[in-house]
């Protein structure tokens, strides 16, 4: 029993001190280098936008790097749009995809908001909706809080008895809305996010589960602000949203994930949550009609419909971190099994430790006090 106790402590310490090394950084003048522009109308959520090509988005200044070195992704707010026409916007997808074991850090000073506006920073597996979707930033209209969600095939659900600060509003990850957690911290979206100087969203895509954090600018941990070639997760505390693998087997339902940033307008339902353009949702925070009172006209309604991104960084712990999106669908199954994070073997090894439940829980509690919410992974 004593040896089992010591083994558990060693495993705990290894988890807490696990190094996540920088795999990819999108920032500065090269921010847009490794993305693919959608270049087509929004045929995914029936939004009232045309997603421009790289050449047109650059020419129209819908994507650029500002004088502060931050990436701007925005909706056209200067063109007079006539009735029955769509407004120009942007959707970009990363050229690489990232396997289980990745940490995704998104630092922004501004997120799009306003009536009819539906922005997202999310990830998806190959052959969507197969191999999962993680919604990291998603809100609509004049909401004042962010929502997180997972989308997966039948069999993936959200556990309810978990250690998280957010509020779970749906648990069926196969449903149209996915399994949703609402952020409860202040200033996670809208004008509040902007006035607070923005903040950081972090996603841990792990074999033990998917965990998401948010910090407003003044509360960002030093382990993130000071991170360069590696990052320490031990001082992050309780996540905003926790999706442990006890009710959704991560490497079964999620493949390598491609990063996506987009801003659509209005929109309806298409295998995902019904959003900004649905009257019942639109009228919760806005008045009038979504398309007629916003999309058409001179575009001044979209002065706040832009991302201002400091950087996106992806960290990992395995030997293989990123793969070409073009080949991801052909090798999704093998990639998932061969590129797990180092915490995979740690989590699996714990199952073989033979110690009393009470003692095991005490060890897990001690781990949590060290800094990382390690016990969350076992709920």
C-alpha positions in Angstrom: 0.0 0.0 0.0 2.8 2.4 0.9 4.5 1.7 -2.5 1.3 2.4 -4.3 0.9 5.7 -2.4 4.4 6.7 -3.5 3.8 5.7 -7.1 0.6 7.8 -7.2 2.5 10.8 -5.8 5.2 10.3 -8.5 2.6 10.1 -11.2 0.9 13.2 -9.7 4.2 15.2 -9.7 4.9 14.1 -13.3 1.5 15.3 -14.4 1.9 18.7 -12.7 5.4 19.2 -14.0 4.8 17.9 -17.6 6.4 20.2 -20.1 4.3 21.4 -23.1 6.6 22.5 -25.8 5.7 25.1 -28.4 4.5 23.5 -31.7 3.1 26.5 -33.6 2.8 30.2 -33.1 0.5 32.5 -35.2 1.6 36.1 -34.4 2.9 39.4 -35.9 3.5 39.9 -39.5 3.4 36.2 -40.3 0.1 35.5 -38.5 -1.9 34.8 -41.7 0.8 32.7 -43.5 -0.5 29.3 -42.6 -4.2 29.6 -43.1 -6.6 28.7 -45.9 -9.3 31.2 -46.7 -12.8 29.8 -47.4 -13.6 31.9 -50.4 -17.2 31.1 -50.7 -20.6 32.1 -49.4 -21.6 30.8 -46.0 -23.2 27.5 -47.1 -22.5 26.0 -43.7 -24.8 28.0 -41.4 -26.7 30.0 -44.1 -25.3 33.2 -42.8 -25.7 36.4 -44.8 -22.0 36.7 -45.7 -19.6 36.0 -48.5 -16.4 34.6 -47.0 -13.7 36.2 -49.1 -10.6 34.7 -50.7 -7.2 35.6 -49.3 -6.5 38.0 -52.1 -9.9 39.8 -51.8 -9.8 39.8 -48.0 -6.3 41.4 -48.0 -7.3 43.9 -50.7 -10.4 44.9 -48.8 -8.5 45.2 -45.5 -10.7 42.5 -43.8 -7.5 40.7 -42.7 -4.3 42.5 -41.9 -1.8 43.1 -39.1 -2.2 46.5 -37.3 0.5 48.8 -36.1 0.4 47.1 -32.7 1.4 43.8 -34.4 -2.0 42.2 -33.8 -4.1 40.3 -36.4 -7.3 41.9 -37.5 -10.1 39.7 -38.9 -13.3 41.7 -39.6 -16.6 42.1 -41.3 -16.9 44.7 -44.0 -18.3 47.9 -42.3 -18.0 50.4 -45.1 -19.9 49.0 -48.1 -23.6 49.8 -48.8 -25.2 46.4 -49.2 -28.5 46.2 -51.1 -31.4 44.0 -50.3 -31.0 40.3 -51.1 -27.2 40.7 -51.2 -24.7 39.5 -48.6 -22.0 41.3 -46.7 -18.3 40.4 -47.0 -16.6 38.6 -44.1 -13.8 36.1 -43.4 -13.4 32.4 -42.5 -9.9 30.9 -42.2 -8.8 27.4 -41.4 -5.3 26.4 -40.2 -3.2 24.4 -42.7 -2.1 22.1 -39.9 -4.2 20.0 -37.6 -3.3 19.1 -34.0 -3.7 15.8 -32.2 -4.7 14.8 -28.7 -2.1 16.2 -26.4 -2.3 19.8 -27.6 -2.7 23.0 -25.6 -4.2 25.9 -27.6 -3.7 29.4 -26.3 -5.7 32.2 -27.8 -4.9 35.8 -26.7 -7.2 38.6 -28.0 -7.9 42.2 -27.3 -11.2 42.3 -29.1 -13.8 39.7 -30.2 -16.6 40.6 -32.7 -20.0 41.5 -31.2 -23.1 43.4 -32.2 -26.6 42.6 -33.4 -26.6 39.9 -36.1 -22.9 39.1 -35.4 -21.9 35.4 -34.8 -18.2 35.0 -34.3 -16.4 31.7 -33.6 -13.0 30.4 -32.7 -13.3 26.6 -32.9 -11.7 23.4 -34.0 -12.9 20.4 -36.0 -11.8 17.0 -36.9 -11.4 15.6 -40.5 -14.6 14.7 -42.3 -16.7 16.9 -40.1 -19.0 16.2 -38.2 -17.0 13.0 -37.7 -14.1 13.2 -35.3 -15.6 16.1 -33.3 -15.7 19.8 -32.9 -14.6 22.0 -30.0 -16.2 25.5 -29.7 -13.8 27.6 -27.8 -15.3 31.1 -28.4 -18.9 31.4 -29.6 -21.6 33.9 -28.8 -24.0 36.0 -30.7 -25.6 39.4 -30.9 -25.2 41.4 -27.7 -24.6 38.5 -25.3 -22.2 39.4 -22.5 -20.7 35.9 -21.9 -18.9 33.2 -23.9 -20.2 29.7 -24.5 -18.1 26.5 -24.8 -19.4 23.3 -26.5 -18.4 20.0 -27.9 -20.0 18.4 -30.9 -19.5 14.7 -31.5 -21.2 11.5 -32.8 -23.7 9.6 -30.7 -22.3 8.3 -27.5 -20.4 11.3 -26.3 -21.9 13.1 -23.4 -21.0 15.8 -20.8 -20.5 14.6 -17.3 -22.4 16.7 -14.8 -20.5 16.1 -11.5 -17.3 17.8 -12.5 -14.9 20.4 -11.1 -15.6 23.5 -13.3 -16.5 27.2 -12.7 -18.9 27.4 -15.7 -22.6 26.4 -15.8 -23.6 23.3 -17.8 -26.7 24.0 -19.9 -26.8 20.8 -22.0 -25.1 17.4 -21.7 -25.8 15.7 -25.0 -22.9 16.4 -27.3 -24.8 14.9 -30.3 -27.6 17.4 -30.0 -27.7 20.4 -32.4 -26.4 22.7 -29.8 -23.8 20.3 -28.5 -23.0 19.9 -24.8 -22.7 23.5 -23.7 -21.1 25.3 -20.8 -21.7 29.0 -20.1 -18.8 31.1 -18.9 -19.6 32.7 -15.5 -16.5 34.9 -15.2 -17.0 38.6 -16.1 -16.0 40.1 -19.4 -15.7 37.0 -21.5 -17.5 38.4 -24.5 -18.9 41.6 -25.9 -18.2 45.2 -24.9 -17.1 44.0 -21.5 -14.3 41.9 -23.0 -13.1 44.8 -25.1 -13.2 47.4 -22.2 -11.2 45.0 -20.0 -8.5 44.8 -22.5 -9.5 41.4 -23.8 -8.1 38.2 -22.3 -6.9 34.6 -22.9 -8.8 31.4 -23.7 -7.0 28.1 -23.3 -8.0 24.6 -24.5 -6.4 21.4 -23.2 -7.1 18.7 -25.7 -6.1 15.7 -23.7 -6.7 11.9 -23.6 -8.1 12.4 -20.1 -10.6 15.0 -21.3 -11.1 18.4 -22.9 -10.7 21.4 -20.5 -11.2 25.1 -21.3 -10.1 28.2 -19.3 -10.7 31.9 -19.6 -8.9 34.8 -17.9 -9.6 38.5 -18.4 -6.5 40.6 -19.2 -5.6 41.5 -15.6 -5.9 37.9 -14.3 -3.8 36.0 -16.9 -1.4 33.7 -15.1 2.3 34.5 -15.4 2.9 31.0 -16.7 1.0 32.1 -19.9 2.3 35.7 -20.2 5.9 34.6 -19.7 5.7 31.4 -21.8 8.0 31.2 -24.8 9.2 27.8 -26.0 7.3 25.8 -23.4 4.4 26.3 -21.0 3.6 25.3 -17.4 0.0 24.5 -16.7 0.3 23.9 -12.9 -1.0 27.3 -11.8 -4.2 27.4 -13.9 -6.6 26.2 -11.3 -10.1 25.0 -12.0 -11.2 25.2 -15.7 -14.3 27.1 -16.9 -15.5 23.9 -18.7 -14.5 20.3 -18.1 -15.3 17.4 -20.4 -13.6 14.4 -18.8 -13.3 11.1 -20.7 -15.6 9.3 -18.3 -18.6 10.1 -20.4 -16.9 10.8 -23.8 -13.9 8.8 -24.9 -11.8 11.5 -26.4 -9.6 9.4 -28.7 -12.7 7.7 -30.0 -14.8 10.7 -30.8 -12.1 13.3 -31.6 -9.5 13.3 -34.3 -6.7 15.8 -35.1 -8.2 19.2 -34.9 -8.0 22.1 -37.4 -8.3 25.6 -36.0 -11.0 27.8 -37.5 -11.8 31.5 -37.1 -14.9 33.0 -38.7 -17.5 35.7 -38.4 -20.9 35.1 -40.0 -24.1 37.2 -39.8 -27.5 36.1 -38.8 -27.5 32.4 -39.8 -29.9 29.6 -39.1 -29.5 25.9 -38.4 -27.3 23.3 -40.1 -26.1 20.4 -37.9 -25.1 22.9 -35.3 -26.7 25.4 -32.8 -29.4 27.7 -34.2 -27.9 31.1 -33.8 -28.0 34.8 -34.4 -30.6 35.0 -37.1 -33.3 32.9 -35.4 -35.9 35.4 -34.2 -36.3 34.0 -30.7 -32.5 34.2 -30.1 -32.0 37.5 -31.9 -34.7 39.3 -29.9 -33.2 38.3 -26.6 -30.7 41.1 -27.0 -31.6 43.0 -30.2 -34.7 44.5 -31.7 -36.1 44.5 -35.2 -35.1 42.0 -37.9 -31.7 40.4 -38.2 -31.0 40.8 -41.9 -33.1 43.9 -42.8 -32.0 46.0 -39.8 -28.3 45.1 -39.9 -26.8 43.4 -42.9 -28.2 45.7 -45.6 -27.3 49.4 -45.5 -24.0 51.3 -44.9 -22.3 48.8 -42.6 -21.8 51.1 -39.6 -23.5 48.4 -37.4 -20.3 46.4 -37.8 -17.8 48.8 -36.4 -17.3 46.3 -33.5 -17.4 43.2 -35.6 -13.7 42.3 -35.6 -11.2 40.1 -33.9 -8.0 41.7 -32.7 -5.7 38.8 -31.9 -2.3 39.1 -30.2 -1.4 35.5 -30.9 -2.4 31.9 -31.1 0.0 29.4 -29.7 -0.2 25.6 -29.8 1.8 23.5 -27.4 2.2 19.7 -27.2 4.0 16.9 -25.4 4.2 14.0 -27.9 6.7 13.3 -30.6 4.3 14.3 -33.4 2.3 17.4 -32.9 0.9 18.7 -36.2 -0.1 17.1 -39.5 -1.2 18.5 -42.8 -4.9 19.1 -43.0 -4.9 17.6 -46.5 -3.8 14.2 -45.2 -5.6 14.3 -41.8 -8.7 12.5 -42.9 -6.8 9.6 -44.5 -4.8 8.9 -41.3 -7.2 10.1 -38.6 -7.4 6.8 -36.7 -3.7 6.0 -36.7 -2.8 9.5 -35.8 -5.0 9.5 -32.8 -3.5 6.4 -31.4 0.1 7.3 -32.2 0.4 10.9 -31.1 -1.1 11.0 -27.6 0.3 13.3 -25.0 2.6 12.0 -22.3 -0.2 12.3 -19.8 -1.9 9.4 -21.7 0.5 6.8 -20.3 0.3 8.5 -16.9 -3.5 8.3 -16.8 -3.4 4.6 -17.9 -0.8 3.6 -15.4 -2.8 5.0 -12.6 -5.5 2.4 -13.3 -3.0 -0.3 -12.3 -2.1 1.2 -8.9 -3.7 -0.9 -6.1 -4.5 1.4 -3.1 -7.6 2.1 -1.0 -10.0 4.5 -2.6 -9.8 6.9 0.4 -6.0 7.0 0.1 -6.2 7.5 -3.6 -8.5 10.4 -3.3 -6.3 12.0 -0.7 -3.4 11.8 -3.2 -5.5 13.4 -5.9 -6.5 16.1 -3.5 -2.9 16.8 -2.8 -2.2 17.0 -6.5 -4.9 19.6 -6.9 -3.4 21.7 -4.1 -0.1 21.7 -6.0 -1.8 23.8 -8.6 -3.2 21.8 -11.5 -6.7 20.6 -11.1 -5.5 17.0 -11.6 -8.4 15.4 -9.8 -10.8 16.8 -12.4 -9.5 14.3 -14.9 -10.8 11.4 -12.7 -14.3 12.6 -12.2 
